[in-house]
Amino acid sequence: MPFADDTGDRWTPAVEPAPEATALSFEDAATFDYRQFEAFYVVSLAWVATAYLPLWFGSAPVADGDSDTDVGALVAICDDRDAAHVRRWFRATRAVVRDMVRRGAVDERESTDYLDDRVAEWAGDHREVVSMV
């Protein structure tokens, strides 16, 4: 029940059922807050849906007090089990990279570039990756 929480005699939305936007180009649609969204779907004209998992590369706050929430990648996933696998791998990889930034071994830009390269290398030819760095 992705859009409902069983409360007895009626349902309440567990996620926002209305799409954030529709009929956008893939490039335009992929510039969103990677921290806020859990999934990204592309539906073809033939009604074939492809699910993507947003991966936020995460960095320290920038000068204006906000963080670069639109830096990350979209990784194609095939099911819930695959999504869990991708999340585990990325969280571990990102944690190590963030530790290296905190220790001063790499700067923010280098960490973003490394995560971008690492995600693409890890995915290889097995899955589609759309990078927004």
N, C-alpha and C positions, 0 to 999 in steps of 0.2 A: 504494500500500500504506500507507494512513494508520495502521494499527495494527501494522505489522510492519517489521522491519529484516531483510533477507535475509542470514543468516549461514551459508548452506549448507544443512544438513540440518534446521534448525529456525528458527523465527522468534522474535524478542524484541520486546516492545512498544516502539514509538517514542514513543507517547503513552499515557496511562492510558486503557485502553478502557472501564473502568467509569464510568458517569456520576457526577458529583459528587453529584447529587441528582435525584430524579424526582418527578413529581406535585406540583409546587409551583405556586403562582400565579406569573404572570409578574413581578409586582412583588416578591414574596419572593425569587424566583430571581435577580433582577437586582442584589441587594445582595451582591456578592462582591468579591474582590480583583481589580481590573481589571489589575493588573500580572502576576498569576499565570496568567490564562487567555487563551488565544489565540482561542478561539471560543466561541460560545454558540448552542445550537440549540433551537428551539421546534418540537415535533412535535405536530401536531393529532391529534384523534381519528380523522381520515381518513388518517393517516400522511403528511401533507404537511409536509415539514420546511422551516423558514426559518432561514437562517444569519445570525448577527449577529456583528459584529466589536466586541470591547470596546475602547474608547478611554479610556485613563486620563489624566485632566487633570493629574495630578501636581503636588504642591506640596512645600514644605519640610517637614521633620519637625515634628510638633506637640509640645506640652509634654511628653507622656509618652514621647517618644523614638520613637514610631511615626509613620508618615505616613498621610494620609487616603487609603487605598487603595480606598475604596468610592465615590470621587467620579469620575464619568465618564459615558460614554454608550455605548449599544449601537446600532450602525448596521447596518441590514439590508444584506446583500451577496448578489449573485446567483451569483458564481463566483470562482475563484482570481484571475483577472485583475482583476476588480472589487475584490477584497480588497487586492491589491497597490496599486491606484490609491488606495483610501481610506487605506491605511497611509502612502503617500508624502505625500499631501496633509496628513494629520493631523500627521505627524512634523515637517514643515516649519512648519506653523502653530503647533504647540505649542512648537517651538524658538524662534520669534520671541517668543512670549508669555513663555516662561521667561526669555529675555534681558531683556525689559522689567521683569520682577520683580527680577532681579539688579541692574539699574540703578536700581531704586527708582522707576520711572515709574508702576507700579501695584503694589497689594499682592496678597497671595495670594487673598483673596476676590474682588477685581476680576478677577484672571486667570481664576479658575474660572468666574465669571459670563460673562466674555467668551468663553471657549472653548465654554461651553454654548450661548451665543447664536450663535456662529460656526458650530458644527457643524450646528445646526438650520437656519440660513440657507443654508449650503452644500448641505445635503441637499435643501432645498426640498420639493417635492411628489414628487420622484423616488424617494425611499427613506424608509423608516420609521426614526425615531430615538427611542430610549427614554432619556431623560435622568435621571441620578441625582445631582442637585446639591442 
